[in-house]
Amino acid sequence: MAQKIKPTLLRLGSLKNWDSRWFSNSKISVYLLQEDILIRKIINKRLKEAGIASIEIERVPGVCKIMIKALKPGLIIGRGGKGIEELTKNINKEVFAFRKNIDIGSSSSYKLSSSHRLFFGHKPSSGHNEQDNRHKTTVGINLSVLELSRNECSAQIIAQNIASDLEKRYKFRKTIKKYLSEMMAYKIVEGAKIEVAGRLDGAEIARREWLKAGNLPLTTLRANIDYGEITAFTIYGTLGVKVWIYKGKMFSEK
């Protein structure tokens, strides 16, 4: 079982929390999911060099809260907070364009109730104010940035660094050995594994290679395992990178 699925998915609800936290009616849940994917794509594209460890999205009626945990928060915030303002404006623009394309609440698709409109950031209105809401160009987005502690070791950031080195045509075996030794240097790390797959070093036949150190109990549900994956785009094709980090067992406070 643990070899077939992501370790974070196996531990949802017990050790790990959902990256997207909201609840909605089945009518708009598909659009909210598409909107979450769009927001993550915008952030990952614009902030590639900031070292993003995680993006959490939480929705309450009228507001979409986005929490970014990054290694270099200064690149996101910018001088005087200009960077985070530009990012918020860009997300607002893309999300508003997405909502306009799906035409929420128009007679051509279906009409949403006032509670659904509130969840999408529309204020409940009478017939006279519906026209004003259609011309609204902003949505309720609250963006916050958290810094990744020096003592923390993020599997996603390690995967990003490996992918960046592979795109620079570094030798894959030397690269994974380097980052594996760096991970094992952290006190909280008890085991780690790195796996790369594809046309490694430009070989004609694609293959899969991995390197492991320490313990990695994937089937133990109380084991705190951090997982990250990313795709490296090289001149000879795409390479997949996966990273597992075992940070010890977690027990209930009771």
N, C-alpha and C positions, 0 to 999 in steps of 0.2 A: 504493500500500500504506500509506504513512505517513499519508495523509489519512483512512483508513478505520478505523484502530484506535488505541488509546491508545499514546502514545510510550513509556510505562513498560513496557507489555506487550511491545512490540517489542524492548526491551533487557533483558528478564529473562534472567538467567544470565550476561550479559556485563558490563553496567554496573550494573544494578539487581538487588537481591535480593528474594525473595518476602516479602510482609508476613506470611504465615502459614507457619511452617516446622515441619512434622511429617510423619511417615510412618506409615501404618496399613494394616490389612487392609481389604478392600473392604466387610466387614460393618459396620464402624463409621465409615468415612470420611465417609459422608453425615451422620451425627449430629455428628461433630466439626466439619464445615463449618458446619452449622446453629448449633452452639454458638459458633463464631468470629463469625458474623454477629450473634448475640444479644449477645455481649460488646461488639462495636463499637457496636451501637445503644445499649446502656446507657451507655457512656462518652460518646458524642457527645451524648446527650440530657441527661445530668447536667452535663457540663463544656462547655457551649456557649460560655461567655464566657472560657474559659481559652486559646483559640487553639490547638487541637490540630492539629499538622502531620502526625503519623503515629501509627498504632497497630500495633505488631508483636506477633505471638503466636507463641510457641515452646513446643512440647510435648516433654517427656521423660516417661518412665514415672512416673506418680504426681503430676506437677507441671505446671501450666500457667503459663508465664512471660508476663507482659504488660508490654511496654515502651511507654510513652507519651512522645512528644516534643511539648512544648508551649511556647508563647510566654510564658505566665504560670504556671509550675509552682507558685507560692505559693498560687494558688486551688485547686489539686488537693490539695496536701499539707495545707494548713490550719494552724491554730495548734497547735503541739505534735504534729503528725502526725495530728490527729483526722480531717481530711478524707480522707486516703488510707485510714484504717482504716474509715470509713463506706462509702467506695466499694468496698473489698474485701469488706465484709460484704454489701453490696447485690448485687455480682456473684456471691458465693457463694450467696446466697439464690435468685437468678434461675436460675443454672446448675443448682443442685440440684433446683429445681422442674422444669426442663426435662428433666433426666435421670430424674426420678421419673415424668414423663408418658410418656416413651418406654419406661419399664419395662425398663431394661437388665438382661439376664441372667435375667429371669423366665421361667417355663415357658409363659406366654401368647404370648411372641414367639419368642425363641430363647435358648439358653444360650451365653454367651461363655466363651472360654478364660480361664485365669488371667492370661495376658499382656495380653489385651484389657481385663480388669477393672483391671489395674495402670495401663494407659494412660489409663483414665477416672478414675483417682484411687482405685480400690478396691484394698485390699491383698489379695494372694492368700490365700485362707482355706480351711479345711476346712468340712465340712457344718455344724458347730456354730456357726461364726462368720458364716455367710451372713446369718442373721437380724439380727445386729448391724450389718452393713454396710448393710442396707436402711434402718436407722434413723439412719444417719450424715447429719448436716445440714450438713457442710462439705466442700468440695473443695479440693484442693491448688492454690491460686492465689498466685503470687508477683508482686506489682505493683511496678513501678519507674517513676520519672518522670525524664525528661531535659529540660534547658532548651535551647531553641533559641537559638543564638548570635546576637548582634546583626548580625554580618557575613553571616549566612545569610538568604536570601530564599526563603520557602516559597510555592509556587503555591497550595497548599490554604488557607493562611491569607489570602492575597490574595483568593481566591475567596469565603471566608467574610465578609471585610470588605465586598466588593462586594455580596454578597447581603444583608447587614445594612443597607447604605445603600439598596438598592432597596426593601426592606421598609418603610423609613421614607419612601418615596415621593420619594427624590431623583431628579433627572433622570439618566437612564441614560448619556447621552453625556458629560455633565460628570463623572460618577462614573468611567467607564472611562478618560477622559483623565487624571484625577487619579492613579489608581492605576498607570497605565502610566508616567507620569513619575516616580512614586516608585520603581517597579521599576528603571527605567533609571538611577537615581541610584546603585545599588549597583555596586561595582567588578567583581564577579564576573559580573554580568549583561551579556551581549552582544546579547541580543535578547529580545523578549517579544510576546505576543499575548493579547488579551482578546476573548472572544466572548460575547454575550448573545442569548437568543432567547425569544420569547413575545410577549405583549401589552405591548410596551414603552411606558412612560408611559401605560398604560391605553388604548392604541389598539384600535379594533374588530378590525382584522386583525392577526394575529400575524406577526412577521417576525424575521429574523436580522440582527444588526449586529455588526461586529467592527472592532478597531483594532489595528494592528501597528507595532512600532518595532524597528529593527536587523535582525539576521540570525536566521533560524529554520530550520536545516537538518534537517527532520524525517526525511529519508531517509538521513542519515548516521548509521550505527549507533554510532560512537564519540562522537557529540555528546551531551553531558550535558544532557538536557532534563527539567525538572521540570514535572509536570502536575497540575492540580487541577480538580475540578468539584464543583458543589453546586447545590441547588435553592432558589430564593428564593420564599417563600410570601407573596404580596401579596393585597390585597383584590380585585384584578381578575384573579386567576389565578396560576399558577406561572410563574416565569421560570428558565430554565436559564443557568448561568454556567460558563464554561470558561476556564482560564488556562494558558498555556504560557510557560515561562521557559527560555531558552538560556543555559547557564553555561559555555560553552567546550567544547573537545574533551578527552576523557580517553584517555590512552595507557597501555599496560601498563608496569609498573615494570621489566620485563625490557628 
